[in-house]
Amino acid sequence: MVLFSLSPRLLPVVPVLLSTLLLLPADEARAASQWQCRTGPDGEWQCDPAELDSGPYERDRVAPIYRRPQTTSTERSEEPQRRVFGQTIQQAELTWVPRQALPAATRETIPEWCGGAYQEQLLVEAELGADLDPNRVNISALEVDYVMGESGSLDGRVQARQGQRRATARSAHFEEVNQTFVLEGDVRMQEPGALLLGRRASVNLLDGDAEIDNARFVFYEGSYRGSADRLERKDGVIRVENARFTRCAPGDDSWQVIAGRVEIPEDGKVARARNARLNVGRVPVFWTPYLQFPLTSERQSGFLMPSVGYSSESGFDLAIPYYLNLAPNYDATVTPRILTDRGFLAEAEFRHMTRSMVNVLGGAYMPADDNYDGRFSFSEFRERVEGGLEPPGTFDASERWLVQFRHSGSWFDGFTTDVDFAEVSDDDYFRDLGTDLTVNARSEIDRSARMRLRRGGFQAQLWAQDLQVLEPGERDAYRRLPQFDMSWFARPGDFPLVAGIDAQYARFDRSDDDVLGFEAITGDRTHVVPRLRLPIERGWGWFIADAAYHYTRYDLSDTPDGFDDSPTRSLPAASVDLGLRFERDTLLGGTPLLQTLEPRLYYLYVDEANQSELPLFDTTELTFGSMQLFRENRFAGVDRINDANQLTAALTSRMISRADGEELLQATVGRILYFDDRDVSLSGNPEDVQTSSSSGWVTELAMRVGAGMDARALWVWNAPDREQRQRSFQLRYRPDARRVFSFGYRKRGDDIAQLDAGIVWPLSTQVSMLGRYFYDLEESRVIETFGGLQYDDCCWRVRLVGRQFRRPSRGLQPTDTETGIFVEVVMKGLAGFDGGLNSILEQGIRGYREHPLNDI
């Protein structure tokens, strides 16, 4: 064997490796005589005997890979497909390793549905030995024939190596006149990030141009592999003739792109294919004269994966998004969408990011919806005409649109800004056209803009809010134009007393001209609460005394006759919160735990005032539950502040793991004892005065059983008749990302009783079932249900989901049920996006989180 150590004159051997492609090294060779050659001052070769350490070197630990014996091409074609750890010869040649043979650290990074992964074989420093110099190229062969100044031939286990770049072949030939280097026979080239195999490779050492015949290649970063009749690198551009590529494992051609020509620019970030078709198996399913796909994880302009669906109201639904990478800090997505029973819908989203803010601007427009007239679908319109509810007439297609803007900014320490605005053309837009399949439950759009400042004990917020109500027949909500909130607290010296003040100013208006009387009132509200608090916290418990004075003033417009247009309200309030902590060590199933017992007393006094003539801008009564036991006000908002003379008694116990501090169980039971009637109500009607001497018992239980299981239960019942006025139960089992089961039940008064169950569960390594069942027990009808199957592996994902949901009622009109079938096919690695089915799973099934789309 002869070893050469080449000067920078032969460094273009590396660019020849297509600047991105290199090969596996052959075994280290040994020979009795070794030579070290370099160019002398006159440019001629100077060769001297050399004692070079040829190893062996300790190799990096990699998974076992089958090593092909030294055979001829004919012998190899007749050799049976032997396997080691389930690995075929084809997989071994491309460095693809079965899952069970991967190192444990690598195996944990890939999903369980992937049967393996490419394992790039890089040399460690010990293997490189003296070859750490990037300007040093080592070439070895069993036989060398060299004519000084003319040409050279190398035969038998030819190897070339420059650092991590490696090339091997059976033979090689060098022409010094035109500076060409030709590798022949089982050519294999590898460098960090890529691998290339071929029958013959030719390299021009002057300009780095190269070509390879019958090439096979692997790009490690994107896990792409492919083949080509010819691959050449010229003027920094890689051109591939008659190419096939896929992201599937070697031997699996579930999908592949076949192109007449593929070009990869010098930056190597994208590939551009001409005359390309997509095959699923052997069946062509898509053809395009031009296709662009990314070779790295960097953002690139191009088409994303289309989404396909079908529903009884919209017909066949096809959306083909196009992504525009406009600049490093802003991009856009444009999505033309065809709904066969409605028409054409154009959607677009623009995103902009700077160091201090993120902005998103989106919109959609449909010139005419053939199945919607602004109020009803065509089937609803026909039924109303036939039923005499509408006069006969022409069904007029309505235009439909959506605009959206979101902003989040952080400008300096403690100062932030947020904007969330959206508006749609009609109440049914999201139910009919939304890509998010769960937005049919959305009853309103909350639009707001706010600025916040936080510095120590000072907080201030200026904001505006408006709601677009999407429920038919509902009144428009009040708008805050604007509202200013401020709070400040400080502790004087070392004394534990805390002094503070809460203040709020808000202007309320509404755009609904149909409202009359009390609901038509608009105006300003000023609310100020100075407060003193004495918090004492110790390991054995706590004591918190609080005194406050609530002052509220209104300046109103459009008040009914006889109502004061400048009412005020003054209410002193005080509370005492006392709790103790008892702890003990215990064992449960051999697990050391800390158990606590925490009795708590909370006394609240709020003076009574007549509030029946105050408007109701933003106030509702909260549902009674465990959180209400210790609230100062049972109303949300400040238009009503309850009168109170009451004592809450509660007992809480916790089980805390000694090992990691996790709370495994929390149980609370408590009730409120009332010493006076509660005269304040939303309506001000004397019949709504609450006269009971105690609240219902509240019992809440939260458990984390372990192995991904947790449960929560709540019971509220009245003491005299022991009637359960409210109860709910939630159970979730999530042992890993692929397995989720959730079950929920809630009962509230006489109007609400609902059952909700969801599941995502694997039936095999690749196939999972998914579903949700949401049922109204009071009305004995299904609110929403869906079910389907999902297939997932390293190279593609297929989902088939059938869904049925009930539309909101329109007064006495019976509600309609809509049925849809949705199909999502993602060829991983061809760029994709959420076609809507991720949202139906994540929002419909409690605890489910989607795995990143293009992760293998």
NORNOR-V536430 format. One record per helix or strand of 2 or more residues. SS is the DSSP state (2 for helix, 1 for strand). FROM is the first residue (numbers start at 1). TO is the last residue. Records with the same first field share a line. If there is no record, write none. Layout:
# NORNOR-V536430
SS: FROM-TO + FROM-TO
This chain:
# NORNOR-V536430
1: 2-6 + 35-39 + 45-49 + 96-98 + 116-118 + 137-141 + 143-147 + 151-162 + 165-175 + 180-191 + 194-204 + 210-219 + 224-234 + 237-246 + 255-264 + 270-280 + 283-294 + 302-303 + 307-311 + 315-327 + 330-339 + 343-353 + 357-369 + 398-412 + 415-424 + 444-455 + 458-469 + 479-491 + 497-509 + 522-538 + 541-557 + 568-580 + 582-588 + 591-606 + 620-621 + 635-636 + 644-657 + 663-674 + 697-706 + 709-717 + 724-736 + 739-748 + 752-762 + 767-776 + 781-792 + 796-806 + 817-827
2: 8-10 + 12-15 + 73-78 + 89-93 + 99-101 + 104-107 + 125-128 + 378-386 + 429-433 + 439-441 + 517-520 + 626-630 + 686-688 + 837-844
